[in-house]
Structure formats: structure tokens, C-alpha cells
Amino acid sequence: MIVKQQIKNHPRWLVMMAISVVAFNSFIGAGSAGAATNAPLVVGDIWPYSGALAEYGLKSQAGCLAAAYVIKKAGGVLGHQITCAEVDDKGDSVDAVPVVEKFLSTTGHLIGVSGPETTTSLALAPLLDKAKVPWVSYTGSSYFNHQDSPYFYRMALVDAVYGATLAYIAHIDHYKRVAVVLGANSGAADLHGGIVEALKKLGSPKLVLTLSLAVGQPSYSAEVARVASARPTAIIAELVPQSITTFFANLKSEYHLLPFITDATDLTIHVFQDL
């Protein structure tokens, strides 16, 4: 079952299989030509496949391809197979609009979309809703907390709630002093607000520093120096993979490693190689 607004603890491929079944009713209802020819059904992966956030697109496409394989082995959706279309929104709300407009206008048998993430979700929401395409987004933007689109589904925590969750982990792990290190992106403000509010209510740990990191910098030595001056016992972080890899390397070489409280999307293979 797909739960409106938020889907928790389900692998993305399972979500997309559910969308395939739900959306197929609309597909066959629009006409019998597609059903008669057993044309493949298309799931669009609207994610960054280039730029600083490219790793997100590669992970999403891997999930879609795995789902398509499982569906194929199960005989398809009423005889139709699933194909996965890469749609590169470049992680940029301006660049994403013409790319997605072209994809929606030129793609037949489109039954659902995986994505977009927070950075482009506000710009692309009107296009996807107008096209009447079910879309499962990984956006935590508070904009979507109160909306009535019948096509929108969320599989991520609201950014403010996610921030409060990270703060609670720091609290129950008994850290005394924390630094908050966030990427300079569209979800950072809501996330930071959730962290700060939760820390106030919990009473501990003490927030000693907040840093905003520009995406894709070759070095974060200046930011690491500020961390060293603040002397936190843990770091609450939410960064894109490219940024956290560089920041983590600078932290290790110019100060020392600290416990990180973050989410799995931050933890690239390069971070583990630096441990």
C-alpha cells in the first residue's frame, strides 16, 4: 500500500512497483492501443545525473532497474514490461524545467516518476501534476506539508522533522556539545530550524556552532578551523556526497575525526575509505 505524503521503511523499487500497478489503471483507461501492443511502460527517474548531486541519480536508476528486472521475472504488469528513463534535472531548478517539459511531452506510456528531490521539486511539481503523472518524491520541503495533489507521494521525512530526529539522536547518545554542518541548499533552512527547536526542547546537547557549506568546494579548511575552535563532541550534518567527502577528509587531516550524526545519503564510499 502507498501511504499518502510519506512512505517509510520501504525500498524504492517496491514503491515504484506499487506505482506501476496503480497507474496502469489510468494507462489502459486512456485507450486500448497501448494494451493491445503490449508496449513497455515507462517509469521516469527525474534526478541529477550530472553535477555535484549526480550520485543521487545513479542510485535511483539502480533501484528502478532492479524493480524492472523483478517485474519482468514475474511476468510484467498485465503482460507489459517496465523500462526506466533517465531524466537529468542537473540538481538545478532552472535547468530542470525544460528538460522535464520535453520528457513529459515526448514520452509515451509513462506511468510514474521517481523523484525529484528537494532542490528541484518546487519547480517541477506543477509540471508533473499537470501531466497527471504519479510521482514519488524524496523532497522534505515544508511546501508539500499542506497540498492536495492526487499525484504526489513522499518517501522522505519532512526536513524539520528530520532535523529534530538528528537532534534527538545526539541527545540520547549523551553528546555534550554539537556543531551543525549543513549544505547551502533549498532544504537547509527547514532542517536547521528543526534541529535548533529540538535542541532547545531537549536541553542538551549544547549547540556551539552552525556552518553552511557551499556545494562542491575544493577545500573546507576554513570551516574545519571553526569546528576546531568550537570544540564540539559530535557533528550533526546533512551534506551532498561531494561536499561531505571533502569536508571529512579536511577534518581528518587538519583536526581529528568526530562522531557524525547524519543520513545514509551522505555516506559515500570515499568517506569510509578515509576512516
URKAQUI-V682949 format. One record per helix or strand of 3 or more residues. SS is the DSSP state (@ for helix, = for strand). FROM is the first residue (numbers start at 0). LEN is the number of residues. If there is no record, write none. Layout:
ss=SS from=FROM len=LEN
ss=SS from=FROM len=LEN
//
This chain:
ss=@ from=11 len=18
ss=@ from=32 len=5
ss== from=40 len=7
ss=@ from=53 len=20
ss== from=81 len=7
ss=@ from=92 len=14
ss== from=109 len=8
ss=@ from=117 len=13
ss== from=134 len=4
ss=@ from=141 len=4
ss== from=151 len=3
ss=@ from=158 len=14
ss== from=176 len=7
ss=@ from=187 len=15
ss== from=205 len=8
ss=@ from=220 len=10
ss== from=233 len=5
ss=@ from=240 len=14
ss== from=258 len=3
ss=@ from=263 len=3
ss=@ from=268 len=5
//
